[in-house]
Amino acid sequence: MVSVNSAKDWFRISVTEDQMEAYLELRGDFERDFERDEITIGDLQELFEESKITFGQLDEQINRITENPSLVTFPCLIAAGQPVEHGKDGRVDFFINLQSDLSIEEKEQLDFREVMKIPKVTGGEPILKMIPPTEGHSGLNVFGDEVKPQEGKTARVKAGKNTKWASEDILIATMDGQVSLANRSIQVLPTYEVNHDVDLRSGNIDFNGSVVIHGDIPSGFTVKAKGDIHVMGLVESAVLEAGGSIFIQKGISAVHKGMVRSGLDVHTKYINQGNVEAGRNIFVEQSILLSQCTARETIFCQSGSIIGGHLSAGQQIYVKDLGNRLEAETNIYLGENKDHLETLHHLEIRLTELNSTMNKLKQLGEKLNKIASLRGELTSNEKETLLKQEKSLRAATSEYLEIKKQLSEKKEKDVDFSQPVLYIHGILYPNSKVNFGKYQKNFMNQSRNVKIKLEDSEIKISPFH
């Protein structure tokens, strides 16, 4: 039998790094042959006082230790703080279906028929409601200190064309039209409709609103819209450019020509030998075949196959089958898009150049104005130089402000590229090449239901259900 002079002879208290939990630990070897009365509540209270633990003591655990310590597994939790409840981020609740506030799970289950519905409103109709962030609730650690919560972030939305705030939290339309989202700005745009295929009757289309095509877009034609583009038919080797999203009911079949480029999302039934770029997500109901596709955030193809071609996404790619039985080389790229980084770099260089030019022009203007002040007038050559200086300064300032705005918008769109993942719900076929920046792995064995990500500078594959 072991003689115990004090609880301190056998126990010590350790506290977790966040100070929210305290554990009772044993010192040295414990023969577990105490008598019931050898450890008292008073002994443990002395340990608490010595460790300055004043909150969250677990009475039930303390009683177990004092009644029969040999039945307790050490280290054991002996005090727990009151968890802090961090504030929830604000959000935007839409009264119409824009697919812009959906979770990843909801995006995976999008009904293509619902997606093709055009979000139209009438003047005065509410579009969205802003839900404010919450402050959260403080917690207490085991030392009795307050743990302050992090406040939620405010959701940001700008009132764009033909919209206004009816109150602090309700945005309404000021005219009839189609609702479009671009660069965190909600706008209601007029709609240009073509009730047949795009052909020589309609010609190429460039519209300062949204465009609806009730037919196909054949090879060689161009359709541009500041808002969204809805195509109720097929897109061949045509050029489509939208500031908002692009919706194609029957798919893309482009024989490696043309381009479909959106500021936000691209929704289509399938992509066959197409070139597609999306500022946010690409949604494909069926399969992607031998195509070049780039999404700033995510590619969703969870019901079909990706066979051949090159696909790039900043965050995730969801697919049923990757590659095929013929082992077609299929290239996947995950993480920050190199073209986007280069664009940011070039804009920042141009901003620096313009700043330098503006400073030189300002110095020239100050010098000429000083000469005019001292002499009372300028020579004809000096006057001409001053006029050129003023014109050049206005042009440089205008370009500087425009590039600064572009940079701000591009950085505002930035997303988290730290954990890109490839999810394969079905079969990963051999000769599928997966790239994470400078890291590449060619998978030569068939696998099922896996996810692939970069961990510790190594591309790893693991089960996914």
C-alpha positions as CSV (number, residue, x, y, z in Angstrom):
1,M,0.0,0.0,0.0
2,V,1.3,3.5,-0.9
3,S,1.3,6.2,1.6
4,V,0.2,9.6,0.3
5,N,1.1,12.7,2.2
6,S,-0.6,15.1,-0.2
7,A,-2.5,15.1,-3.5
8,K,0.5,17.1,-4.9
9,D,2.6,14.0,-4.4
10,W,0.6,12.1,-7.0
11,F,-1.1,14.6,-9.2
12,R,-0.6,17.7,-11.2
13,I,-3.0,19.8,-13.4
14,S,-2.2,20.6,-17.0
15,V,-4.2,23.2,-19.0
16,T,-4.7,23.1,-22.8
17,E,-3.2,25.8,-24.9
18,D,-6.5,27.5,-25.4
19,Q,-7.1,27.4,-21.6
20,M,-10.5,25.8,-22.1
21,E,-9.7,22.4,-20.5
22,A,-7.8,21.3,-17.5
23,Y,-6.6,17.7,-17.0
24,L,-5.6,15.9,-13.9
25,E,-2.3,13.9,-14.5
26,L,-0.4,11.4,-12.5
27,R,3.2,12.0,-11.3
28,G,5.4,9.0,-11.7
29,D,4.2,5.4,-11.3
30,F,0.8,4.9,-9.7
31,E,0.1,1.5,-8.1
32,R,-3.6,2.2,-8.0
33,D,-4.1,0.8,-4.5
34,F,-5.4,3.9,-2.7
35,E,-7.9,3.6,0.0
36,R,-11.1,5.6,-0.5
37,D,-10.3,8.2,2.0
38,E,-6.8,8.9,0.9
39,I,-7.8,11.6,-1.8
40,T,-10.3,14.1,-0.6
41,I,-12.1,16.9,-2.3
42,G,-10.1,19.3,-0.2
43,D,-6.9,17.9,-1.6
44,L,-8.1,18.6,-5.2
45,Q,-9.4,22.0,-4.2
46,E,-5.8,22.8,-3.1
47,L,-4.6,21.8,-6.5
48,F,-7.2,24.0,-8.2
49,E,-6.2,27.0,-6.1
50,E,-2.5,26.4,-6.8
51,S,-3.2,26.2,-10.5
52,K,-5.6,29.2,-10.3
53,I,-8.5,27.2,-11.8
54,T,-11.7,28.9,-10.8
55,F,-14.3,28.0,-13.4
56,G,-15.8,24.8,-14.9
57,Q,-14.8,22.2,-12.3
58,L,-16.4,18.9,-13.1
59,D,-18.0,17.8,-9.8
60,E,-19.0,14.3,-11.1
61,Q,-15.4,13.6,-12.1
62,I,-14.0,15.0,-8.9
63,N,-16.3,12.7,-6.9
64,R,-15.2,9.6,-8.9
65,I,-11.5,10.5,-8.2
66,T,-12.1,10.9,-4.5
67,E,-14.3,7.8,-4.1
68,N,-12.1,5.4,-6.1
69,P,-9.1,6.8,-8.0
70,S,-8.0,3.3,-9.2
71,L,-11.1,3.2,-11.5
72,V,-10.2,6.5,-13.2
73,T,-8.1,6.6,-16.4
74,F,-5.5,9.4,-16.3
75,P,-5.0,12.0,-17.5
76,C,-8.7,12.9,-17.0
77,L,-10.7,16.0,-17.7
78,I,-11.3,17.8,-14.5
79,A,-12.4,21.3,-15.6
80,A,-13.9,22.7,-18.7
81,G,-14.5,26.3,-19.8
82,Q,-17.7,27.7,-21.3
83,P,-17.0,27.6,-25.1
84,V,-17.1,30.9,-26.9
85,E,-19.8,31.2,-29.6
86,H,-18.3,33.1,-32.5
87,G,-20.5,35.4,-34.5
88,K,-22.0,34.2,-37.8
89,D,-21.2,35.9,-41.0
90,G,-23.9,38.0,-42.6
91,R,-25.5,36.6,-45.8
92,V,-27.7,37.6,-48.7
93,D,-31.1,35.9,-49.0
94,F,-32.4,36.2,-52.6
95,F,-36.2,36.2,-53.3
96,I,-35.4,34.8,-56.8
97,N,-33.2,31.9,-57.8
98,L,-29.7,33.1,-58.8
99,Q,-27.8,30.0,-57.6
100,S,-25.3,32.5,-56.1
101,D,-25.9,31.8,-52.4
102,L,-25.8,28.0,-52.6
103,S,-23.6,25.7,-50.6
104,I,-21.2,23.2,-52.3
105,E,-23.7,20.4,-51.4
106,E,-26.6,22.4,-53.0
107,K,-24.6,23.2,-56.1
108,E,-23.8,19.5,-56.5
109,Q,-27.6,18.8,-56.6
110,L,-28.7,21.6,-58.9
111,D,-31.5,20.6,-61.2
112,F,-30.5,21.7,-64.8
113,R,-34.1,22.4,-65.7
114,E,-34.4,24.8,-62.8
115,V,-31.1,26.5,-63.7
116,M,-32.4,27.3,-67.2
117,K,-35.3,29.4,-65.8
118,I,-34.6,33.1,-66.4
119,P,-34.7,35.2,-63.2
120,K,-37.1,38.1,-64.2
121,V,-38.5,40.8,-62.0
122,T,-40.9,43.7,-62.3
123,G,-40.3,47.2,-61.1
124,G,-40.7,47.5,-57.4
125,E,-40.3,43.8,-56.8
126,P,-37.8,42.8,-54.0
127,I,-34.7,41.1,-55.1
128,L,-32.8,40.3,-51.9
129,K,-32.6,40.8,-48.2
130,M,-29.4,41.4,-46.3
131,I,-29.0,39.3,-43.2
132,P,-26.7,41.1,-40.7
133,P,-23.8,39.2,-39.0
134,T,-24.2,38.3,-35.4
135,E,-21.8,39.4,-32.6
136,G,-21.6,36.0,-30.9
137,H,-21.4,35.2,-27.2
138,S,-18.4,35.4,-24.9
139,G,-17.0,32.3,-23.2
140,L,-15.0,31.7,-20.0
141,N,-11.8,29.7,-19.7
142,V,-10.9,27.5,-16.7
143,F,-9.2,30.5,-15.1
144,G,-12.4,32.5,-15.2
145,D,-11.2,34.9,-17.8
146,E,-13.6,36.1,-20.5
147,V,-13.0,34.7,-24.0
148,K,-14.3,37.3,-26.5
149,P,-16.0,36.1,-29.7
150,Q,-15.0,37.0,-33.2
151,E,-17.7,39.1,-34.8
152,G,-19.2,37.8,-38.1
153,K,-18.3,39.5,-41.3
154,T,-20.8,41.7,-43.1
155,A,-21.9,40.4,-46.5
156,R,-21.2,42.9,-49.3
157,V,-23.5,43.6,-52.2
158,K,-23.7,46.7,-54.3
159,A,-26.9,48.1,-55.8
160,G,-26.2,48.1,-59.5
161,K,-28.1,49.4,-62.5
162,N,-31.9,49.7,-62.1
163,T,-31.9,48.7,-58.5
164,K,-32.2,50.6,-55.2
165,W,-32.3,50.1,-51.5
166,A,-36.0,50.3,-50.3
167,S,-34.7,50.0,-46.8
168,E,-31.3,49.2,-45.1
169,D,-31.7,45.5,-45.9
170,I,-34.1,45.2,-48.9
171,L,-33.0,45.7,-52.5
172,I,-35.7,46.2,-55.1
173,A,-35.8,46.5,-58.9
174,T,-36.7,49.9,-60.4
175,M,-37.7,48.5,-63.8
176,D,-38.8,45.3,-65.4
177,G,-36.0,43.0,-66.6
178,Q,-33.6,40.2,-65.8
179,V,-31.6,40.1,-62.6
180,S,-27.9,39.6,-63.1
181,L,-25.0,39.4,-60.7
182,A,-21.6,40.7,-61.6
183,N,-18.6,41.7,-59.4
184,R,-20.8,41.7,-56.2
185,S,-23.2,44.1,-57.9
186,I,-26.9,43.2,-58.4
187,Q,-28.4,44.7,-61.5
188,V,-31.6,44.5,-63.5
189,L,-30.9,44.7,-67.2
190,P,-33.1,44.9,-70.2
191,T,-33.4,41.6,-72.2
192,Y,-32.7,41.2,-75.9
193,E,-34.5,38.2,-77.3
194,V,-33.9,36.3,-80.6
195,N,-36.8,34.0,-81.3
196,H,-34.8,31.7,-83.7
197,D,-31.3,30.6,-84.3
198,V,-28.6,33.2,-84.5
199,D,-28.2,33.7,-88.3
200,L,-27.7,36.4,-90.9
201,R,-31.0,38.0,-89.8
202,S,-29.7,38.7,-86.3
203,G,-26.0,38.9,-87.1
204,N,-23.5,39.1,-84.3
205,I,-25.0,40.5,-81.1
206,D,-23.4,42.9,-78.6
207,F,-26.0,44.0,-76.1
208,N,-25.7,46.2,-73.0
209,G,-28.0,43.9,-71.0
210,S,-28.9,40.2,-71.0
211,V,-29.5,38.1,-74.2
212,V,-31.9,35.2,-74.7
213,I,-31.5,33.0,-77.8
214,H,-34.5,30.7,-78.5
215,G,-32.4,28.5,-80.8
216,D,-28.8,27.5,-81.7
217,I,-25.7,29.6,-82.1
218,P,-23.9,28.2,-85.2
219,S,-20.1,28.4,-85.9
220,G,-18.6,31.8,-86.7
221,F,-21.1,34.0,-84.8
222,T,-20.4,36.2,-81.8
223,V,-22.8,37.0,-78.9
224,K,-21.7,39.4,-76.2
225,A,-23.7,40.7,-73.2
226,K,-23.0,42.9,-70.2
227,G,-25.4,40.6,-68.2
228,D,-26.3,37.0,-68.8
229,I,-26.6,34.9,-71.9
230,H,-29.3,32.2,-72.2
231,V,-29.2,29.8,-75.1
232,M,-32.1,27.4,-75.5
233,G,-30.3,25.4,-78.1
234,L,-26.8,24.3,-79.1
235,V,-23.6,26.3,-79.2
236,E,-21.1,25.4,-82.0
237,S,-17.8,27.0,-82.8
238,A,-19.1,30.4,-81.7
239,V,-17.8,33.1,-79.3
240,L,-19.9,33.9,-76.3
241,E,-18.9,36.5,-73.7
242,A,-21.0,37.5,-70.7
243,G,-20.3,39.8,-67.8
244,G,-22.6,37.6,-65.7
245,S,-23.4,33.9,-66.3
246,I,-24.0,31.8,-69.4
247,F,-26.7,29.1,-69.6
248,I,-26.7,26.6,-72.5
249,Q,-29.6,24.1,-72.6
250,K,-28.4,21.7,-75.3
251,G,-24.6,21.8,-74.8
252,I,-21.4,22.9,-76.5
253,S,-20.0,21.1,-79.6
254,A,-17.1,23.3,-80.9
255,V,-14.4,21.2,-82.6
256,H,-11.7,23.1,-80.6
257,K,-12.8,26.5,-82.0
258,G,-14.7,29.5,-80.6
259,M,-14.8,30.4,-76.9
260,V,-17.5,30.5,-74.1
261,R,-16.3,33.0,-71.4
262,S,-18.3,34.3,-68.4
263,G,-17.7,36.7,-65.6
264,L,-19.5,34.3,-63.3
265,D,-20.8,30.8,-64.0
266,V,-21.3,28.6,-67.1
267,H,-24.1,26.1,-67.0
268,T,-24.4,23.6,-69.9
269,K,-25.6,20.0,-70.6
270,Y,-22.3,18.8,-72.0
271,I,-19.0,20.1,-73.5
272,N,-17.5,18.4,-76.5
273,Q,-14.2,19.8,-77.8
274,G,-15.0,23.2,-76.4
275,N,-13.1,26.1,-74.9
276,V,-14.7,27.4,-71.7
277,E,-13.6,29.9,-69.1
278,A,-15.7,30.9,-66.0
279,G,-14.9,33.6,-63.5
280,R,-16.5,31.4,-60.8
281,N,-17.9,27.9,-61.5
282,I,-18.6,25.5,-64.4
283,F,-21.6,23.2,-64.1
284,V,-22.0,20.3,-66.6
285,E,-25.0,18.0,-66.4
286,Q,-23.4,15.2,-68.5
287,S,-19.8,14.9,-69.7
288,I,-16.8,16.9,-70.7
289,L,-15.0,15.5,-73.7
290,L,-11.6,16.6,-75.1
291,S,-12.1,20.2,-73.9
292,Q,-10.1,23.1,-72.4
293,C,-12.0,24.3,-69.4
294,T,-10.9,26.8,-66.7
295,A,-12.9,27.7,-63.6
296,R,-11.7,30.2,-61.1
297,E,-13.4,28.2,-58.3
298,T,-15.0,24.8,-59.0
299,I,-16.0,22.5,-61.9
300,F,-19.0,20.3,-61.2
301,C,-19.4,17.2,-63.4
302,Q,-20.4,14.7,-60.8
303,S,-23.0,12.9,-62.9
304,G,-20.7,12.4,-66.0
305,S,-17.2,11.8,-67.2
306,I,-14.2,14.0,-67.9
307,I,-12.4,12.4,-70.8
308,G,-9.2,13.9,-72.4
309,G,-8.4,17.6,-72.6
310,H,-7.1,20.0,-70.0
311,L,-9.3,21.2,-67.0
312,S,-8.3,23.7,-64.4
313,A,-10.0,24.8,-61.2
314,G,-8.9,27.0,-58.3
315,Q,-10.7,25.0,-55.5
316,Q,-12.3,21.7,-56.5
317,I,-13.3,19.5,-59.3
318,Y,-16.2,17.0,-58.8
319,V,-16.5,14.2,-61.4
320,K,-18.0,10.8,-61.6
321,D,-15.4,9.1,-63.9
322,L,-12.0,10.6,-64.8
323,G,-10.6,9.2,-68.1
324,N,-11.9,6.1,-69.9
325,R,-11.2,2.5,-70.6
326,L,-9.1,3.5,-73.6
327,E,-6.8,5.4,-71.2
328,A,-7.2,8.7,-72.9
329,E,-4.7,11.2,-71.5
330,T,-6.7,13.5,-69.2
331,N,-5.0,16.5,-67.6
332,I,-6.3,18.1,-64.4
333,Y,-4.9,21.3,-62.9
334,L,-5.8,22.5,-59.4
335,G,-4.9,25.7,-57.5
336,E,-4.4,29.3,-58.4
337,N,-4.7,29.9,-62.2
338,K,-1.4,31.1,-63.7
339,D,-3.0,33.4,-66.2
340,H,-4.9,35.2,-63.3
341,L,-1.6,35.7,-61.4
342,E,0.1,37.1,-64.5
343,T,-2.8,39.5,-65.1
344,L,-2.5,40.8,-61.6
345,H,1.2,41.1,-62.0
346,H,0.9,43.1,-65.3
347,L,-1.7,45.4,-63.8
348,E,0.4,46.1,-60.8
349,I,3.4,46.9,-63.0
350,R,1.3,49.2,-65.1
351,L,0.0,50.9,-62.0
352,T,3.6,51.6,-60.9
353,E,4.5,52.9,-64.3
354,L,1.5,55.3,-64.4
355,N,2.3,56.5,-60.9
356,S,5.8,57.4,-61.9
357,T,4.6,59.1,-65.1
358,M,2.0,61.1,-63.2
359,N,4.7,62.3,-60.7
360,K,7.0,63.4,-63.6
361,L,4.1,65.2,-65.3
362,K,3.1,67.0,-62.0
363,Q,6.7,68.1,-61.6
364,L,6.8,69.4,-65.1
365,G,3.5,71.3,-64.6
366,E,4.8,72.8,-61.3
367,K,8.0,73.9,-63.0
368,L,6.1,75.6,-65.9
369,N,3.7,77.3,-63.6
370,K,6.6,78.6,-61.5
371,I,8.2,80.0,-64.6
372,A,4.9,81.7,-65.5
373,S,4.7,83.1,-62.0
374,L,8.2,84.6,-62.1
375,R,8.2,85.9,-65.7
376,G,4.5,86.8,-65.9
377,E,4.0,84.7,-69.1
378,L,5.2,81.6,-71.0
379,T,6.7,81.4,-74.4
380,S,4.6,79.8,-77.2
381,N,6.6,76.6,-76.9
382,E,6.2,76.5,-73.1
383,K,2.4,77.1,-73.5
384,E,2.2,74.2,-75.9
385,T,4.2,72.0,-73.5
386,L,1.9,72.9,-70.6
387,L,-1.2,72.0,-72.7
388,K,0.4,68.6,-73.6
389,Q,1.3,68.1,-69.9
390,E,-2.2,68.8,-68.8
391,K,-3.7,66.5,-71.4
392,S,-1.2,63.7,-70.7
393,L,-1.8,64.0,-66.9
394,R,-5.6,63.7,-67.4
395,A,-5.1,60.6,-69.6
396,A,-2.6,59.0,-67.1
397,T,-4.8,59.7,-64.1
398,S,-7.9,58.3,-65.9
399,E,-6.0,55.1,-66.8
400,Y,-4.5,54.9,-63.3
401,L,-8.0,55.0,-61.7
402,E,-9.4,52.4,-64.1
403,I,-6.5,50.0,-63.5
404,K,-6.8,50.5,-59.8
405,K,-10.5,49.7,-60.0
406,Q,-9.7,46.5,-62.1
407,L,-7.1,45.4,-59.5
408,S,-9.5,46.0,-56.7
409,E,-12.3,43.9,-58.4
410,K,-9.9,41.1,-59.3
411,K,-8.5,40.9,-55.7
412,E,-12.0,41.2,-54.3
413,K,-12.9,38.0,-56.2
414,D,-10.0,36.1,-54.7
415,V,-10.9,32.8,-53.2
416,D,-9.1,30.3,-50.9
417,F,-6.7,28.3,-53.0
418,S,-5.0,26.7,-50.0
419,Q,-6.8,23.3,-50.1
420,P,-7.7,22.4,-53.7
421,V,-9.2,18.9,-54.0
422,L,-10.2,16.5,-56.9
423,Y,-13.2,14.3,-55.9
424,I,-14.0,11.2,-58.1
425,H,-17.3,9.6,-57.2
426,G,-16.8,6.7,-59.7
427,I,-13.7,5.5,-61.5
428,L,-10.3,7.0,-61.8
429,Y,-8.9,5.5,-65.1
430,P,-5.1,5.1,-65.9
431,N,-3.3,7.9,-67.7
432,S,-5.0,10.6,-65.7
433,K,-2.5,13.3,-64.9
434,V,-3.2,15.6,-61.8
435,N,-1.2,18.8,-61.3
436,F,-1.0,21.0,-58.2
437,G,1.3,23.9,-59.3
438,K,4.7,22.4,-59.9
439,Y,3.7,19.0,-58.6
440,Q,2.4,16.4,-61.0
441,K,1.3,12.7,-60.7
442,N,0.3,10.4,-63.5
443,F,-2.1,7.7,-62.1
444,M,-1.5,4.5,-63.9
445,N,-3.8,2.2,-61.8
446,Q,-7.5,2.2,-61.7
447,S,-9.2,3.3,-58.5
448,R,-12.8,3.9,-57.3
449,N,-14.3,6.6,-55.1
450,V,-11.2,8.6,-54.3
451,K,-10.2,12.1,-53.5
452,I,-6.8,13.6,-54.5
453,K,-5.1,16.5,-52.9
454,L,-1.6,18.0,-52.1
455,E,-0.3,17.3,-48.6
456,D,3.2,18.1,-47.5
457,S,4.5,18.6,-51.0
458,E,3.1,15.2,-52.1
459,I,0.0,14.4,-54.2
460,K,-2.0,11.9,-52.1
461,I,-5.0,9.7,-53.0
462,S,-7.4,8.5,-50.3
463,P,-10.9,6.9,-50.2
464,F,-13.9,9.2,-50.7
465,H,-17.5,8.2,-49.9
